[in-house]
Each structure stands twice: as C-alpha cells, then as structure tokens.
C-alpha cells in the first residue's frame, strides 16, 4: 500500500510539472491576445473545427508575441504582426523573415473567425 502511495505521488508530480506552462508562455499568450482578436473580429480558439475559416496563430520571437493569420482554403500573404501592429517581413528584409520562421516559438492557434 505504501509503495502504491509513493508511486501515485510521483505520478501526480510528473503530471503537474508537464502540464504547467512556463511563466513567459502564459504572459505571452495573455498579453494582447484579446485586443488582437477584437481588432480582427475573432474569438478565442477552443478547439472549434477550423475548416475554411480564417484563424490566427501565436508565436513568441525575441521575447515578443507575434500573430500570423492563416486560412487553409485561401492563398494569403501574411506578415507576423506584433501587439503594436508592426509587421515583420513587410519591408522585404529576408533575413528578418527567415530568422523569425527559423527561431520563433510556435505557441498555437489562439483565435478564429466566427
């Protein structure tokens, strides 16, 4: 019985550690997401079927959050956009764009058009 209790305790600790988000990720996701979604007439993504709806993915790059629009049914030219509306890649700087897609941390889909 004691061995089972110890095993259960260790399992609970592992589950807690692996399900916890690091502090930067949480602040990144919550920083300006609501404002961005509101400006683009989107709602928070909570597992809805994306289909042909426009959606937005969140990335973290150089300690800032960037949003990238997407749509599986439409060809789109998109630029990673920060909370202030500044767009990477738009000025034609290939190195910045390549570095973003090489080094940005993908957080996930965070918004979708209704």
Phi, psi and omega in degrees: 000319181295319179299320179294321179295318179295317179298317179296318180298315179296319178298318179297318179297315179298317179298317179297314182295318183279343179264349181282143176268150175284158187302317181298320182296318180295314180294325179296314183294323186266355188297297182230016183303312183299318178296317180298313181298318179298315180298329183256015178051052179239166174241162178299140179277128179224039177095007178300155174291128183281314180051237181257015179281149174286138180224168179230136177252146180255136175233154171246128182216123181052047177062024174233156176264142179229143180248140178231120178286153178209159176200122183290346185249003182223140172281127183226144169264118182233151178234136173301129186238133179272182184296336181268003180088004178286133183252129172281157173076342185293329183279000178087010178281096182300323182296320179295316181296314179298318180295321178300307184289340177276322190245349181292145177269119179284122179268315179142178176286128183239348181209160182207147174289143178283000000 
